[in-house]
Amino acid sequence: MSRQASSKRPLITLSNAKSPVSESYRSLRTSIDFSSVDERMQVIAVTSAGPGEGKSTTIGNLAITYAQSERRTLLIDADLRKPTEHHTFNLSNRWGLSSVLSQQSKLDDVIQKTDIPNLSVISSGPIPPNPAEMLASKRMSALIDELREQFDVILIDTPPLLAVTDAQVLATKCDGYVLVLDQGKVKRDIAMKAKANLEKVGARILGVVINNVKRKKSEGYYYYYYGENK
């Protein structure tokens, strides 16, 4: 069984690369690339206000579009509480980010290649008792600095903003954030609180993905990208 066929999460950029949804992911990629003229957007974190808003689906598909543009792409599952990317890409989660941060594994041993050319994944690894402390550590900063030398693009899947502080503690280690919101689930005040939480720690918000905007049934979900300060 192929990885795509057995994935629990739809990777439409693989299964239907010509669909409007896939084109929206490519537009998101382009918007991120051009979000800064003077700085290179290399390390990008993706988060949401609450759970179930589609951030992990978004980052998985976004990672594929970067890989398809022939850039060395790494997806890091930094949701050390409820990891999902190993399910998405059918990878082992016996070791991963937490293993490296706890010095139980070497970095090279946890970088897993996928069936998709140019795309590698670091899964979360075993769930640790202190996720926020791990992500805030100097070791995490050193890890990202080392990976900057190996990959063109690094995408980090973080936990929801309003549930825990994990996403916020990564603010100084990333070049920017993309916030994913479910149009039918999140209320405006909650969305604004999530945005404020990022701004409070000096995070650069590259834009917002509005998820679950329905088009025709055959096209499924559509994703829109809005620039900074929208």
Order of alpha helices (4+ residues) and beta strands (2+ residues): alpha-alpha-alpha-beta-alpha-beta-alpha-alpha-alpha-beta-beta-alpha-alpha-beta-alpha-beta-alpha-beta-beta
